[in-house]
């Protein structure tokens, strides 16, 4: 990749932040990593691609950080060792930024936020999800590893509700990534650290603000999880994310956050309030770009019973046989992406839940693949 011109003025930094941001836009990079000892590195279609040029020095990353970081986040970096915020680059793009300290030096990771909200079809979610978005109350969880597109999926769901339902939507995010305009709904967006100190406090406040739909950017701790479940129980449609893979693991993670003497109560609460778990992974798309693979669990009567009775190990079987309810297993969806020519069998194998079974299905379909 071509190099970046030298900065003029200030410290002798070989890179300018504006040029790096322009490069992100032109190369359609999802992320930019700025770390001491390495040239600026872009993630393009999932692959790490260094910019041609010298390795960054501590003074360089400090200068690049100051070029985009408000004073409040620079102070938070000094006192707490890290900060997160979002910012817009002219009218070209919007980014989510994480500042951190590593071995005494400043590091940054910038993630591109899609400028235009995608509809659910563009993301690849089936129409059965629309039925969930029409529900008046309950808990919908969107899960997956970091960088799997959870924020984009949630934003698209919120946008569909905004265009098709009446009500008051409150989002609680860290940081705010997508800006939503008032359409059929009134939208209130609150940012952690700027508008409210914590997710749990934001949820408690939201319940006094006449909400119909509540988006919780991330359920990070026991207090936030308890508040989100309570909000779903008391007549609100709640969306939230977790860094888990698969519906069964998601349910287990939530329950495991609670003390032993309250786990049974939480299982009962969760079984009655949960509507669905949408788990997703992101894969390189043949020909460029990326595509999502989904597992969708819908909370049927039998799934609710499994959650209540602590038999989550059987949820995967319910998903595999629950197509008539709109459910789909991750491996089945990945196989459909392979047969449609959207992803390679090797990339699907890397993300699937049951590699041995997936290999067998590839062989049965006559699809050649290279062993990882």
C-alpha positions as CSV (number, residue, x, y, z in Angstrom):
1,X,0.0,0.0,0.0
2,X,1.3,3.5,-0.8
3,X,2.8,5.5,1.9
4,X,1.6,8.7,3.5
5,X,3.2,12.1,3.1
6,X,5.1,13.7,5.9
7,X,3.4,16.1,8.2
8,X,4.2,19.7,8.0
9,X,4.8,21.6,11.2
10,X,4.5,20.3,14.8
11,X,6.6,17.3,15.8
12,X,8.4,15.5,13.0
13,X,5.6,12.9,12.7
14,X,5.8,11.0,9.3
15,X,2.0,10.7,9.2
16,X,-0.9,13.1,9.3
17,X,-4.2,11.9,10.8
18,X,-6.3,13.5,8.0
19,X,-4.4,11.5,5.4
20,X,-4.7,8.3,7.3
21,X,-8.5,8.9,7.6
22,X,-8.7,9.6,3.9
23,X,-6.8,6.4,3.3
24,X,-9.3,4.5,5.4
25,X,-12.2,5.9,3.4
26,X,-10.6,5.2,-0.1
27,X,-9.4,1.7,0.8
28,X,-12.8,0.9,2.6
29,X,-10.9,-0.2,5.7
30,X,-12.9,-1.3,8.7
31,X,-10.2,-0.4,11.2
32,X,-7.0,1.6,11.6
33,X,-4.4,0.5,14.2
34,X,-1.9,3.1,15.5
35,X,0.7,1.4,17.7
36,X,4.3,2.2,18.6
37,X,6.8,0.0,16.8
38,X,4.6,-0.6,13.8
39,X,3.5,1.5,10.8
40,X,-0.2,2.5,10.7
41,X,-2.1,-0.7,9.9
42,X,-5.4,-1.0,8.1
43,X,-7.8,-3.9,8.3
44,X,-9.2,-4.4,4.8
45,X,-11.8,-7.2,4.2
46,X,-10.5,-8.8,7.4
47,X,-6.8,-8.7,6.5
48,X,-4.2,-6.5,8.3
49,X,-2.4,-4.3,5.8
50,X,0.4,-2.0,7.0
51,X,0.9,1.4,5.4
52,X,4.3,1.8,3.7
53,X,6.4,4.0,5.9
54,X,8.4,4.0,9.2
55,X,7.3,2.5,12.4
56,X,5.4,4.9,14.8
57,X,7.3,6.3,17.8
58,X,5.7,7.3,21.1
59,X,5.7,10.9,20.1
60,X,3.9,10.0,16.9
61,X,1.0,8.2,18.5
62,X,0.6,11.0,21.0
63,X,0.4,13.6,18.2
64,X,-2.1,11.5,16.2
65,X,-4.2,10.9,19.3
66,X,-4.3,14.6,20.1
67,X,-5.4,15.4,16.5
68,X,-8.8,13.8,17.0
69,X,-9.4,13.4,20.8
70,X,-11.4,15.9,22.9
71,X,-9.7,17.1,26.1
72,X,-12.1,15.0,28.3
73,X,-11.0,11.8,26.6
74,X,-7.3,12.7,26.7
75,X,-7.7,13.2,30.5
76,X,-9.5,9.9,30.8
77,X,-6.7,8.2,29.0
78,X,-4.2,9.7,31.5
79,X,-6.2,8.9,34.6
80,X,-7.9,5.6,33.6
81,X,-5.6,4.2,30.9
82,X,-8.3,4.2,28.2
83,X,-11.2,6.0,26.6
84,X,-13.9,5.4,23.9
85,X,-15.7,8.0,21.8
86,X,-17.1,8.5,18.3
87,X,-16.3,11.4,15.9
88,X,-17.1,12.4,12.3
89,X,-14.4,13.1,9.7
90,X,-15.7,16.0,7.7
91,X,-18.6,14.6,5.7
92,X,-16.8,11.5,4.6
93,X,-17.1,9.0,7.4
94,X,-17.7,8.5,11.1
95,X,-15.4,6.5,13.4
96,X,-15.5,4.8,16.8
97,X,-12.2,5.4,18.6
98,X,-10.5,3.4,21.4
99,X,-7.6,5.1,23.2
100,X,-5.3,2.9,25.4
101,X,-2.0,2.7,27.0
102,X,0.5,-0.1,26.2
103,X,3.9,-0.4,27.8
104,X,3.7,3.3,28.7
105,X,2.9,4.5,25.2
106,X,-0.4,5.6,23.6
107,X,-2.2,3.4,21.2
108,X,-5.3,4.0,19.1
109,X,-7.8,1.8,17.2
110,X,-10.3,3.5,14.9
111,X,-13.3,1.6,13.5
112,X,-15.3,2.8,10.6
113,X,-19.0,3.2,11.2
114,X,-21.1,2.7,8.1
115,X,-22.4,6.1,7.0
116,X,-25.7,4.7,5.7
117,X,-27.9,2.4,7.7
118,X,-28.4,-0.9,6.0
119,X,-31.8,-2.5,5.9
120,X,-32.3,-6.0,7.3
121,X,-32.2,-7.6,3.9
122,X,-28.8,-6.1,3.1
123,X,-27.4,-7.4,6.4
124,X,-28.8,-10.9,5.5
125,X,-31.4,-11.3,8.3
126,X,-34.5,-13.2,7.3
127,X,-37.9,-11.6,7.2
128,X,-38.9,-13.7,10.3
129,X,-37.0,-11.2,12.4
130,X,-39.5,-8.5,11.5
131,X,-42.1,-10.4,13.6
132,X,-39.8,-10.0,16.6
133,X,-39.5,-6.2,16.0
134,X,-43.2,-5.8,16.1
135,X,-43.5,-7.2,19.7
136,X,-44.5,-4.8,22.4
137,X,-42.2,-6.2,25.1
138,X,-39.4,-8.6,25.7
139,X,-35.6,-9.0,25.4
140,X,-33.8,-9.4,22.1
141,X,-30.0,-10.2,22.3
142,X,-27.6,-9.6,19.5
143,X,-24.3,-11.5,20.3
144,X,-21.0,-12.3,18.8
145,X,-17.3,-11.5,19.1
146,X,-15.8,-8.0,18.8
147,X,-16.0,-6.8,15.2
148,X,-18.8,-9.1,14.1
149,X,-21.2,-6.3,13.2
150,X,-23.5,-6.3,16.2
151,X,-23.8,-2.5,16.3
152,X,-24.7,-2.4,12.6
153,X,-27.4,-5.1,13.1
154,X,-28.9,-3.3,16.2
155,X,-28.9,0.1,14.4
156,X,-30.7,-1.5,11.4
157,X,-33.3,-3.0,13.8
158,X,-33.8,0.3,15.5
159,X,-34.1,2.1,12.2
160,X,-36.8,-0.4,11.0
161,X,-38.8,0.3,14.2
162,X,-38.3,4.0,13.7
163,X,-39.7,3.8,10.2
164,X,-42.6,1.4,10.9
165,X,-43.8,1.9,14.5
166,X,-44.9,4.7,16.7
167,X,-43.2,5.2,20.1
168,X,-40.2,6.5,22.1
169,X,-36.9,4.8,21.5
170,X,-34.0,5.4,24.0
171,X,-30.5,4.2,23.1
172,X,-27.7,3.9,25.6
173,X,-24.3,3.5,23.9
174,X,-20.6,3.7,24.6
175,X,-20.0,5.6,22.4
176,X,-22.9,6.6,20.1
177,X,-22.1,5.2,16.7
178,X,-25.1,5.7,14.5
179,X,-27.1,8.9,14.6
180,X,-30.9,8.3,14.3
181,X,-33.3,10.9,13.1
182,X,-36.8,11.3,14.4
183,X,-39.1,9.5,12.0
184,X,-42.3,7.8,13.2
185,X,-40.6,7.5,16.6
186,X,-39.1,10.0,19.0
187,X,-35.5,9.0,19.5
188,X,-33.3,9.8,22.6
189,X,-29.7,8.8,22.3
190,X,-27.5,8.9,25.4
191,X,-23.7,8.3,25.6
192,X,-21.9,6.7,28.6
193,X,-19.4,9.1,30.1
194,X,-20.9,12.2,28.4
195,X,-24.7,12.0,29.2
196,X,-24.8,9.4,31.9
197,X,-22.2,7.7,34.0
198,X,-23.1,4.0,33.5
199,X,-25.4,1.6,31.6
200,X,-27.2,0.6,34.7
201,X,-27.9,4.2,35.7
202,X,-29.0,5.0,32.1
203,X,-31.5,2.1,32.2
204,X,-33.0,3.2,35.5
205,X,-33.3,6.8,34.2
206,X,-34.8,5.6,30.9
207,X,-37.7,3.9,32.7
208,X,-38.7,7.3,34.0
209,X,-38.7,8.8,30.5
210,X,-41.7,7.0,29.1
211,X,-39.9,4.6,26.7
212,X,-41.3,2.0,24.4
213,X,-38.1,0.6,23.0
214,X,-34.7,0.5,24.8
215,X,-31.3,-0.3,23.3
216,X,-28.5,-1.1,25.7
217,X,-25.2,-1.0,23.9
218,X,-23.6,-3.7,26.0
219,X,-24.5,-5.7,29.0
220,X,-21.2,-5.6,30.8
221,X,-22.0,-6.3,34.4
222,X,-24.5,-7.8,36.8
223,X,-26.2,-4.5,37.5
224,X,-26.8,-3.7,33.8
225,X,-28.0,-7.3,33.0
226,X,-30.5,-7.2,35.9
227,X,-31.8,-3.7,34.9
228,X,-32.2,-4.8,31.3
229,X,-34.1,-8.0,32.2
230,X,-36.3,-6.0,34.6
231,X,-37.1,-3.4,31.8
232,X,-38.1,-6.2,29.5
233,X,-40.3,-7.7,32.2
234,X,-42.1,-4.5,32.9
235,X,-43.4,-3.9,29.4
236,X,-40.6,-2.6,27.2
237,X,-38.9,-4.0,24.1
238,X,-35.3,-4.2,25.0
239,X,-32.3,-4.8,22.7
240,X,-28.8,-5.5,24.1
241,X,-25.5,-7.1,23.1
242,X,-23.1,-9.6,24.7
243,X,-19.7,-10.8,23.6
244,X,-20.9,-14.4,23.4
245,X,-21.2,-17.0,20.6
246,X,-24.4,-18.9,20.3
247,X,-27.7,-18.8,22.1
248,X,-26.9,-21.5,24.7
249,X,-23.6,-19.8,25.8
250,X,-25.4,-16.5,25.9
251,X,-28.0,-17.7,28.3
252,X,-25.4,-19.4,30.5
253,X,-23.3,-16.3,30.6
254,X,-26.2,-14.2,31.8
255,X,-27.2,-16.7,34.5
256,X,-23.5,-17.2,35.6
257,X,-23.2,-13.5,36.3
258,X,-25.6,-13.8,39.3
259,X,-24.9,-15.2,42.8
260,X,-25.7,-18.9,43.3
261,X,-28.8,-18.2,45.5
262,X,-30.5,-16.1,42.8
263,X,-29.7,-18.2,39.7
264,X,-33.1,-20.0,39.7
265,X,-34.9,-16.8,39.9
266,X,-32.9,-15.3,37.0
267,X,-33.6,-18.3,34.9
268,X,-37.3,-17.9,35.5
269,X,-37.2,-14.2,34.7
270,X,-35.1,-14.7,31.6
271,X,-37.3,-17.5,30.3
272,X,-40.4,-15.3,30.5
273,X,-38.8,-12.1,29.1
274,X,-36.5,-13.3,26.3
275,X,-37.7,-13.2,22.7
276,X,-34.7,-14.2,20.7
277,X,-30.9,-14.4,20.5
278,X,-29.3,-13.4,17.2
279,X,-25.7,-14.6,17.2
280,X,-23.5,-13.5,14.3
281,X,-20.0,-13.8,12.8
282,X,-18.4,-11.8,10.0
283,X,-16.6,-13.4,7.1
284,X,-14.7,-12.2,4.1
285,X,-17.0,-12.1,1.0
286,X,-15.8,-13.6,-2.2
287,X,-15.0,-10.7,-4.5
288,X,-14.5,-8.2,-1.7
289,X,-16.4,-6.9,1.3
290,X,-17.7,-9.0,4.2
291,X,-20.9,-10.9,5.0
292,X,-22.6,-12.0,8.2
293,X,-23.3,-15.6,9.3
294,X,-26.2,-15.9,11.7
295,X,-27.6,-18.2,14.3
296,X,-31.2,-17.3,15.3
297,X,-32.9,-18.7,18.4
298,X,-36.5,-17.8,18.9
299,X,-37.9,-18.3,22.4
300,X,-40.6,-20.9,21.8
301,X,-42.5,-22.6,24.7
302,X,-40.0,-25.4,24.7
303,X,-36.9,-23.1,24.6
304,X,-38.3,-21.1,27.5
305,X,-38.8,-24.4,29.5
306,X,-35.1,-25.4,28.7
307,X,-33.9,-22.0,30.1
308,X,-36.1,-22.3,33.2
309,X,-35.1,-25.9,33.9
310,X,-31.3,-25.2,33.3
311,X,-31.1,-27.5,30.3
312,X,-29.5,-25.0,27.9
313,X,-27.3,-27.8,26.4
314,X,-30.5,-28.8,24.5
315,X,-31.1,-25.4,22.9
316,X,-28.9,-26.2,19.9
317,X,-31.2,-29.2,19.1
318,X,-34.2,-26.9,19.3
319,X,-32.6,-24.4,16.9
320,X,-31.8,-27.2,14.4
321,X,-35.4,-28.4,14.3
322,X,-37.0,-25.0,14.7
323,X,-37.0,-23.7,11.1
324,X,-40.8,-23.3,11.2
325,X,-40.4,-20.8,14.0
326,X,-37.8,-18.8,12.1
327,X,-34.8,-20.4,13.7
328,X,-31.6,-21.3,11.9
329,X,-28.3,-22.8,13.1
330,X,-25.0,-21.0,12.4
331,X,-23.6,-24.0,10.5
332,X,-26.7,-24.3,8.3
333,X,-26.5,-20.6,7.5
334,X,-22.8,-20.8,6.8
335,X,-23.4,-23.7,4.4
336,X,-26.0,-21.6,2.5
337,X,-23.4,-18.9,2.2
338,X,-20.9,-21.4,0.7
339,X,-23.4,-22.9,-1.7
340,X,-24.5,-19.5,-2.9
341,X,-20.9,-18.6,-3.7
342,X,-20.7,-15.8,-1.1
343,X,-17.9,-17.2,1.1
344,X,-15.2,-19.8,0.7
345,X,-15.6,-23.2,2.5
346,X,-12.4,-22.5,4.3
347,X,-13.6,-19.3,5.8
348,X,-16.9,-21.0,6.8
349,X,-15.0,-23.8,8.4
350,X,-13.1,-21.3,10.5
351,X,-16.3,-19.8,11.9
352,X,-18.6,-22.9,12.2
353,X,-19.6,-24.5,15.5
354,X,-19.1,-28.1,14.6
355,X,-16.1,-28.5,12.2
356,X,-16.3,-32.3,11.8
357,X,-20.0,-32.2,10.9
358,X,-19.4,-29.2,8.6
359,X,-16.7,-31.1,6.7
360,X,-19.0,-34.0,6.2
361,X,-21.7,-31.7,4.8
362,X,-19.2,-30.2,2.4
363,X,-18.2,-33.6,1.2
364,X,-21.8,-34.7,0.8
365,X,-22.5,-31.5,-1.3
366,X,-19.4,-32.3,-3.4
367,X,-17.7,-29.1,-2.4
368,X,-13.9,-29.2,-2.3
369,X,-12.1,-27.5,0.5
370,X,-8.6,-27.1,1.8
371,X,-7.9,-28.3,5.4
372,X,-7.0,-25.5,7.7
